[in-house]
């Protein structure tokens, strides 16, 4: 129980003891009982340490989300809706963007990439990487993104981490990429990012996640 919640419960307890000596109206008693219940509901769940939460999130095998993506490069920018599904090492992305950028479906199994354009054109291997870089203006680090999206570093790459006051990841540096985290939200019992930004050189990418599903 937090200090604030504890103080509220203690105040309610003193009032209840006073009532035993001097009866008060039934309505006030009910309000006091509701206040005690509120104190219990405000008690925070036991918090894991950052190393424990990091390991738990890195072990997540299945998740999905939908959100809004904004990309700015040195020469252009665009926005798109993004749906992401993760199953083990396999990532499935669905991008929908305005005319001029178009949309795409991207499948990545951790090694091989497949790309399906808005017109149904399919490509694989190096051609798929070229098409993805063409539509985005850069080639995203998909192997690491599956972890960054959850608010943890890629365990296979050295990382520099900065935590916020609640021991959640605020800033991450891996390779040439820097990831900063804004809002978090509680989903499936885990605090997961709602806003994050990626940068590398002149490239900026922002993602606002509207809905998470884990497991």
GIZI-V779396 format. One record per run of one state. SS is the DSSP state (h for helix, s for strand, l for the rest). FROM is the first residue (numbers start at 1). LEN is the number of residues. If there is no record, write none. Layout:
SS;FROM;LEN
SS;FROM;LEN
This chain:
l;1;2
h;3;19
l;22;4
h;26;17
l;43;7
h;50;9
l;59;3
s;62;11
l;73;4
s;77;11
l;88;2
s;90;8
l;98;6
s;104;5
l;109;4
s;113;5
l;118;4
s;122;3
h;125;12
l;137;5
h;142;7
l;149;11
s;160;4
l;164;5
s;169;6
l;175;2
s;177;5
l;182;2
s;184;4
l;188;2
s;190;4
l;194;1
s;195;6
l;201;2
s;203;12
l;215;1
